[in-house]
Amino acid sequence: SLLLLTDGDSITPGPASYHHFWIRDAAYMVNALDAYGHHEFTRPIIDRCFDHQTRDGYFRSQQGEWDSNGQVLWMLYEHARLTGTHHAFESRLNALRLAIRWIDRTRSRNASARERKGLLPSGISAEHLGLADQYYWDNFWCLAGIRSYIRLCRLLDRSTECDEALRIYNTFAADLIATFPAESHIPIPAAPGRGTDHGMIGSLSAVYPLQLMDLGAERLSATVRTIDASFFRDDLFMQQFIHSGLNIYLSLQTAHAYLLLGDRDRFFQILTAAIAHATPTGTFPEAIHPITKGGSMGDGHHGWAAAELLLAVKAMFVLETDNTLRLLSGVPASWFDEDRTIFVDRVPIGTGSLSLRVHNTTLSTTILIDPQPRMDSNAAPHTGHTADTWEVHLPFTVSHAFVDGAPLPTFSAGRSGSILRLAAQRSTVLIQRSTEEVTI
């Protein structure tokens, strides 16, 4: 479905009324194609984004929307990280430097009755969030874009550009945090001064896909859970503004956020509900009528929804965070309750690709972890923020574990099971379950 929506150097979120290029949708769709190894389709689309950049550094997708600079920077870095081709973007560094300067220059310099100091100005942002406002969505994307630029500069050993961007990042992050609710357990609204409303779904982007956990893990977790408690219906997010209906890609973003926060069960519940609402041909409209279950918004073959489903399925088995690579963290406990063999073949990661074979019985699980380094002579062998330690997340209590025949003496308790930490290398892991009921 996603490949059908690629048009050479363009990608569109639908085949009919949505057959236009939006940087916002492209960021997710390109990332999904890269996550499944279709790099030959994504590079021309990334290069096309520079045709949308104005002389002052603004990547203009739609006028009055301020998230696109961050999305281009993030999409480009993630492509470079998964392909090892960061040197190919060195010629783009000046254009990217203009992009982060545009972000810094565009942020409001003075507080007023309508604007908060340090944030991007009011705009329509992602149009499903509400009327024009200083949306955190825009600011989170641009902050993450600056971080992506910093990481690219470090890979290219460009210390002067890196130092400039780091100063911008730190100032921007401090200004953002200053506008949050004072108590860390209160969720982040859609924009400063707003209460609990459906536009909060935009603030979830700080968790997924951007992983801006340095903004405060407790308040980000509270944001995810408030959205779930307030705006979900039948395990799907119910949008009440413009894109009215059950929204698949916003639901799956919430599922991703739960997975990053370590809640495997809620992740899989939402994923299962989304799959149950697919059409007979395996596609999704942008919004689904909660009563008729038919489409109520947008094209019936929505590219952003397809992208989120693909990314969720990959994340079930292989999930990269800033600090770790998590294996099997989204696989439901029921899959470990019977004899079953799972194959995961050549998933792109920051160092190349990774294959898994998981053979399960009622009392033990054997996992063959097989990383493959990049073989392309034009690609860097080791790219980006790559974990030296990998984690296997299991939904049961482990009694004994062996790695390549040697006992693994320590493993820790997770939210609903056990976490094994391994060296980032080819390994055979034998895991024996505890036969006793243990509450963690």
C-alpha positions as CSV (number, residue, x, y, z in Angstrom):
1,S,0.0,0.0,0.0
2,L,2.7,2.5,0.9
3,L,4.8,1.7,-2.2
4,L,1.8,2.5,-4.4
5,L,1.8,6.0,-3.1
6,T,5.4,6.8,-4.2
7,D,5.7,8.9,-7.3
8,G,9.4,9.1,-8.1
9,D,10.6,12.0,-6.0
10,S,7.3,12.5,-4.3
11,I,5.1,10.6,-1.9
12,T,1.4,11.4,-1.2
13,P,-0.9,10.3,1.6
14,G,-3.7,9.3,-0.8
15,P,-4.5,8.4,-4.4
16,A,-7.3,10.8,-5.0
17,S,-8.1,14.0,-3.0
18,Y,-4.9,13.6,-1.1
19,H,-2.7,13.1,-4.1
20,H,-0.5,16.1,-3.2
21,F,2.9,16.3,-1.4
22,W,2.9,17.3,2.3
23,I,6.2,17.2,4.2
24,R,4.4,16.2,7.4
25,D,2.9,13.0,5.9
26,A,6.1,12.3,4.0
27,A,8.2,12.3,7.2
28,Y,6.2,9.3,8.6
29,M,5.8,7.5,5.2
30,V,9.5,7.9,4.3
31,N,10.5,6.7,7.7
32,A,8.3,3.6,7.3
33,L,9.8,2.8,3.9
34,D,13.3,3.2,5.4
35,A,12.3,0.9,8.3
36,Y,11.6,-1.8,5.8
37,G,14.7,-1.3,3.7
38,H,13.2,0.5,0.7
39,H,16.0,3.2,0.7
40,E,16.0,3.5,-3.1
41,F,12.5,5.0,-2.9
42,T,13.2,7.4,-0.1
43,R,16.4,9.3,-1.0
44,P,14.8,11.0,-4.1
45,I,11.9,12.1,-1.9
46,I,14.2,13.6,0.7
47,D,16.1,15.5,-2.0
48,R,12.8,16.8,-3.3
49,C,12.2,18.5,0.0
50,F,15.0,21.0,-0.7
51,D,12.9,22.3,-3.7
52,H,10.5,23.6,-1.0
53,Q,13.1,25.5,1.0
54,T,13.0,29.3,0.7
55,R,16.0,31.5,0.7
56,D,15.7,32.2,4.5
57,G,15.8,28.5,5.4
58,Y,12.1,27.7,5.7
59,F,10.9,24.4,4.3
60,R,7.5,25.6,3.2
61,S,5.0,22.8,2.8
62,Q,1.8,24.8,3.5
63,Q,1.9,28.5,4.5
64,G,1.3,29.1,8.2
65,E,2.5,25.7,9.4
66,W,5.7,25.6,11.4
67,D,6.5,21.9,11.8
68,S,8.1,21.2,8.4
69,N,11.7,22.3,9.2
70,G,11.9,19.9,12.0
71,Q,10.4,17.1,9.9
72,V,12.9,17.5,7.1
73,L,15.8,17.5,9.5
74,W,14.5,14.4,11.4
75,M,13.6,12.5,8.2
76,L,17.0,13.1,6.6
77,Y,18.9,12.1,9.7
78,E,16.9,8.9,10.3
79,H,17.5,8.0,6.6
80,A,21.3,8.6,7.0
81,R,21.4,6.6,10.3
82,L,19.6,3.6,8.8
83,T,21.6,3.6,5.5
84,G,25.0,4.8,6.7
85,T,25.0,7.5,4.1
86,H,25.6,10.6,6.2
87,H,28.5,11.8,4.1
88,A,26.2,12.0,1.1
89,F,24.4,14.9,2.9
90,E,27.5,16.9,3.7
91,S,26.7,19.1,0.6
92,R,23.3,19.8,2.2
93,L,24.8,21.0,5.5
94,N,24.6,24.7,4.7
95,A,20.9,24.4,3.8
96,L,20.2,22.5,7.0
97,R,22.1,25.2,9.0
98,L,19.8,27.8,7.4
99,A,16.9,25.6,8.5
100,I,17.8,25.6,12.2
101,R,18.6,29.3,12.1
102,W,15.1,29.9,10.7
103,I,13.7,28.0,13.6
104,D,15.6,30.1,16.1
105,R,14.8,33.3,14.4
106,T,11.1,32.5,14.1
107,R,10.6,31.8,17.8
108,S,8.8,34.6,19.6
109,R,11.3,36.9,21.3
110,N,8.8,38.7,23.6
111,A,5.9,37.5,25.7
112,S,2.5,39.0,25.0
113,A,-1.1,38.4,25.8
114,R,-1.3,36.1,22.7
115,E,2.2,34.6,22.5
116,R,4.6,32.8,24.8
117,K,8.2,33.8,24.7
118,G,10.5,31.3,23.1
119,L,7.9,29.3,21.2
120,L,7.1,29.3,17.5
121,P,4.2,31.7,16.6
122,S,0.6,30.7,16.4
123,G,-0.3,28.7,13.3
124,I,-2.7,26.1,12.1
125,S,-0.1,23.4,12.5
126,A,-1.4,19.9,12.0
127,E,-4.9,20.9,11.1
128,H,-6.6,18.3,13.3
129,L,-5.4,20.0,16.5
130,G,-7.8,23.0,16.4
131,L,-7.8,26.7,15.6
132,A,-4.5,28.6,15.2
133,D,-2.4,28.4,18.4
134,Q,1.2,28.1,19.6
135,Y,1.0,24.3,19.3
136,Y,3.6,22.2,21.1
137,W,3.5,19.9,18.1
138,D,5.3,22.5,16.0
139,N,7.8,23.2,18.7
140,F,8.5,19.5,19.5
141,W,9.2,18.7,15.9
142,C,11.5,21.7,15.4
143,L,13.4,20.9,18.7
144,A,13.8,17.3,17.5
145,G,15.0,18.6,14.1
146,I,17.7,20.6,15.7
147,R,18.8,17.5,17.7
148,S,18.9,15.5,14.4
149,Y,21.1,18.2,12.9
150,I,23.4,18.1,15.9
151,R,23.8,14.3,15.5
152,L,24.5,14.7,11.8
153,C,27.2,17.3,12.5
154,R,28.8,15.0,15.0
155,L,29.0,12.2,12.4
156,L,30.5,14.6,9.9
157,D,32.9,16.0,12.6
158,R,31.6,19.6,12.1
159,S,32.2,21.0,15.6
160,T,31.5,24.7,14.8
161,E,28.1,23.9,13.4
162,C,27.4,21.4,16.2
163,D,28.2,24.0,18.9
164,E,26.0,26.6,17.3
165,A,23.1,24.2,17.1
166,L,23.6,22.9,20.7
167,R,23.3,26.5,22.0
168,I,20.0,26.9,20.0
169,Y,18.7,23.5,21.3
170,N,19.4,24.2,24.9
171,T,17.8,27.6,24.9
172,F,14.8,26.3,23.0
173,A,14.3,23.4,25.3
174,A,14.5,25.6,28.4
175,D,11.9,28.0,26.9
176,L,9.6,25.1,26.1
177,I,9.9,23.6,29.6
178,A,9.1,27.0,31.1
179,T,5.7,27.0,29.5
180,F,4.7,23.5,30.8
181,P,2.4,23.1,33.8
182,A,4.5,23.5,37.0
183,E,3.6,20.1,38.4
184,S,5.4,17.3,36.6
185,H,2.5,14.9,36.9
186,I,0.1,17.2,34.9
187,P,-0.1,16.4,31.2
188,I,1.1,18.7,28.5
189,P,-1.8,20.3,26.7
190,A,-2.1,21.1,23.0
191,A,-0.7,24.6,23.5
192,P,0.2,26.8,26.5
193,G,-2.8,27.7,28.6
194,R,-5.1,25.0,27.0
195,G,-6.8,22.4,29.1
196,T,-7.6,18.7,28.4
197,D,-8.9,18.6,24.8
198,H,-8.4,16.4,21.7
199,G,-5.6,18.7,20.4
200,M,-3.4,17.1,23.1
201,I,-2.8,14.3,20.7
202,G,-0.2,16.6,19.0
203,S,1.8,16.8,22.2
204,L,2.2,13.1,22.2
205,S,4.8,13.5,19.4
206,A,7.4,14.3,22.2
207,V,7.2,10.7,23.1
208,Y,6.6,9.2,19.7
209,P,8.3,9.4,17.3
210,L,10.6,12.1,18.6
211,Q,11.7,10.5,22.0
212,L,12.3,13.9,23.7
213,M,12.3,12.3,27.1
214,D,14.6,15.0,28.5
215,L,11.5,17.2,28.6
216,G,10.3,15.2,31.5
217,A,9.4,11.5,31.5
218,E,6.7,11.8,34.1
219,R,4.7,14.6,32.4
220,L,5.1,12.8,29.0
221,S,3.7,9.6,30.5
222,A,0.8,11.6,32.0
223,T,0.1,13.1,28.6
224,V,-0.2,9.7,27.0
225,R,-2.4,8.3,29.7
226,T,-4.7,11.3,29.8
227,I,-5.2,11.1,26.0
228,D,-6.1,7.4,26.3
229,A,-8.5,7.9,29.2
230,S,-10.2,11.0,27.8
231,F,-10.5,10.5,24.0
232,F,-10.4,6.7,23.2
233,R,-13.4,4.8,22.1
234,D,-13.3,1.0,21.5
235,D,-9.5,1.2,21.9
236,L,-9.1,3.8,19.1
237,F,-8.6,7.6,19.3
238,M,-11.8,9.4,18.5
239,Q,-11.0,12.7,16.8
240,Q,-13.6,15.4,17.2
241,F,-12.3,18.2,15.0
242,I,-12.2,18.3,11.2
243,H,-10.9,14.7,10.9
244,S,-13.9,13.5,12.8
245,G,-14.0,9.8,13.5
246,L,-11.9,7.0,14.8
247,N,-8.4,7.9,13.6
248,I,-6.0,5.0,12.9
249,Y,-2.7,6.8,12.6
250,L,-3.3,8.8,15.8
251,S,-4.4,5.7,17.6
252,L,-1.2,3.9,16.5
253,Q,0.9,6.9,17.6
254,T,-0.5,6.4,21.0
255,A,0.3,2.7,20.8
256,H,3.9,3.5,19.9
257,A,4.1,5.9,22.9
258,Y,2.9,3.1,25.2
259,L,5.5,0.8,23.8
260,L,8.3,3.3,24.4
261,L,7.0,3.7,28.0
262,G,7.1,0.0,28.5
263,D,3.4,-0.9,28.4
264,R,3.4,-3.9,26.0
265,D,-0.3,-4.8,26.8
266,R,-1.8,-1.5,25.9
267,F,0.3,-1.2,22.8
268,F,-1.0,-4.5,21.5
269,Q,-4.6,-3.8,22.4
270,I,-4.5,-0.6,20.3
271,L,-2.7,-2.3,17.5
272,T,-5.2,-5.2,17.4
273,A,-8.1,-2.7,17.4
274,A,-6.6,-0.8,14.5
275,I,-6.0,-4.0,12.4
276,A,-9.6,-5.1,13.1
277,H,-10.8,-1.9,11.3
278,A,-8.9,-2.4,8.1
279,T,-10.9,-2.7,4.9
280,P,-11.0,-6.1,3.1
281,T,-8.0,-4.9,1.0
282,G,-6.0,-4.1,4.1
283,T,-6.2,-0.3,3.9
284,F,-7.6,2.5,6.1
285,P,-9.5,5.7,5.6
286,E,-8.2,8.7,7.5
287,A,-11.1,8.6,9.8
288,I,-13.7,5.9,10.5
289,H,-17.3,6.5,11.4
290,P,-17.8,5.1,15.0
291,I,-21.2,3.6,14.2
292,T,-21.1,2.6,10.5
293,K,-17.4,1.7,10.6
294,G,-17.1,3.2,7.1
295,G,-14.8,6.0,6.1
296,S,-15.8,9.5,7.2
297,M,-12.7,11.6,6.2
298,G,-10.1,11.7,3.6
299,D,-9.1,9.0,1.0
300,G,-9.9,5.4,1.8
301,H,-6.3,4.4,1.2
302,H,-4.5,6.6,3.6
303,G,-0.7,6.6,3.5
304,W,0.1,7.9,6.9
305,A,-2.1,5.2,8.4
306,A,-0.3,2.5,6.4
307,A,3.1,3.9,7.6
308,E,2.1,3.8,11.2
309,L,0.9,0.2,11.0
310,L,4.2,-0.9,9.3
311,L,6.2,1.0,12.0
312,A,4.2,-0.6,14.8
313,V,4.7,-4.1,13.5
314,K,8.5,-3.5,13.2
315,A,8.6,-2.0,16.7
316,M,7.0,-5.1,18.2
317,F,10.1,-7.0,17.4
318,V,12.9,-4.4,17.0
319,L,12.6,-1.0,18.7
320,E,15.5,1.5,18.7
321,T,15.5,4.2,21.3
322,D,18.2,6.8,21.9
323,N,20.0,4.5,24.4
324,T,18.9,0.9,23.7
325,L,17.8,-1.5,21.1
326,R,14.8,-3.4,22.5
327,L,13.9,-6.9,21.1
328,L,10.4,-8.4,21.4
329,S,9.1,-5.6,23.6
330,G,5.7,-5.5,21.8
331,V,5.1,-9.2,21.3
332,P,2.1,-10.2,23.4
333,A,2.4,-12.7,26.3
334,S,0.0,-15.1,24.6
335,W,2.5,-15.7,21.8
336,F,4.8,-17.3,24.4
337,D,2.2,-19.6,25.8
338,E,2.4,-22.2,23.0
339,D,4.9,-23.7,20.6
340,R,5.7,-21.1,18.0
341,T,8.6,-20.0,15.8
342,I,8.9,-16.4,14.8
343,F,11.2,-15.2,12.0
344,V,12.3,-11.6,11.6
345,D,14.5,-11.1,8.6
346,R,17.0,-8.2,7.9
347,V,15.4,-5.3,9.8
348,P,17.4,-2.1,9.2
349,I,19.1,-0.7,12.3
350,G,21.8,1.9,12.9
351,T,24.7,-0.5,12.2
352,G,23.3,-2.5,9.3
353,S,20.5,-5.0,9.8
354,L,19.3,-7.5,12.3
355,S,17.6,-10.9,12.0
356,L,15.9,-12.8,14.7
357,R,14.6,-16.4,15.1
358,V,12.5,-17.1,18.2
359,H,11.5,-20.6,19.0
360,N,9.1,-20.9,21.9
361,T,7.8,-23.8,24.0
362,T,5.7,-23.7,27.2
363,L,8.8,-23.8,29.4
364,S,11.6,-22.2,27.4
365,T,12.4,-19.7,24.7
366,T,15.4,-19.8,22.4
367,I,16.4,-16.7,20.5
368,L,19.0,-16.5,17.8
369,I,20.1,-12.8,17.3
370,D,22.0,-12.3,14.1
371,P,23.2,-8.8,13.3
372,Q,24.6,-8.2,9.8
373,P,26.9,-5.2,9.3
374,R,26.6,-3.1,6.2
375,M,28.3,-4.5,3.1
376,D,27.9,-1.4,0.9
377,S,31.3,0.1,0.4
378,N,29.7,3.6,0.1
379,A,28.0,3.3,3.5
380,A,29.5,3.9,6.9
381,P,29.7,0.7,9.0
382,H,28.5,2.4,12.2
383,T,26.1,5.3,12.2
384,G,24.5,7.5,14.7
385,H,23.2,6.9,18.2
386,T,23.7,3.2,18.4
387,A,23.4,1.2,21.5
388,D,26.3,-1.0,22.7
389,T,23.9,-3.0,24.8
390,W,20.7,-4.7,23.6
391,E,17.7,-5.6,25.6
392,V,15.4,-8.6,25.3
393,H,12.0,-7.7,26.8
394,L,10.0,-10.8,27.9
395,P,6.4,-10.8,29.2
396,F,7.1,-13.5,31.8
397,T,9.4,-14.1,34.8
398,V,12.7,-15.7,33.9
399,S,14.2,-18.3,36.2
400,H,17.5,-18.9,34.2
401,A,19.1,-17.5,31.1
402,F,22.1,-18.6,29.1
403,V,23.9,-16.6,26.4
404,D,26.0,-18.7,24.0
405,G,26.0,-21.5,26.6
406,A,27.2,-19.3,29.5
407,P,24.8,-18.4,32.4
408,L,23.6,-14.8,32.4
409,P,23.7,-14.0,36.1
410,T,21.5,-10.9,36.2
411,F,18.3,-9.8,34.6
412,S,16.0,-7.1,35.8
413,A,12.2,-6.8,36.2
414,G,10.3,-4.8,33.7
415,R,6.8,-3.4,33.8
416,S,5.3,-6.9,33.2
417,G,8.1,-9.3,32.9
418,S,11.9,-9.6,32.6
419,I,14.6,-7.6,30.8
420,L,17.8,-9.3,29.7
421,R,20.8,-7.1,28.7
422,L,23.2,-8.5,26.2
423,A,26.3,-7.3,24.3
424,A,25.5,-6.0,20.8
425,Q,26.7,-9.0,18.9
426,R,25.5,-12.3,17.4
427,S,24.1,-14.4,20.2
428,T,22.1,-17.5,21.0
429,V,19.9,-17.0,24.1
430,L,18.2,-19.8,26.0
431,I,15.6,-18.6,28.5
432,Q,13.8,-20.8,31.0
433,R,10.6,-19.6,32.6
434,S,9.9,-19.5,36.3
435,T,7.3,-22.1,37.1
436,E,6.1,-20.1,40.1
437,E,3.7,-17.2,39.9
438,V,5.7,-14.1,40.7
439,T,4.2,-10.6,41.0
440,I,6.5,-7.8,39.7
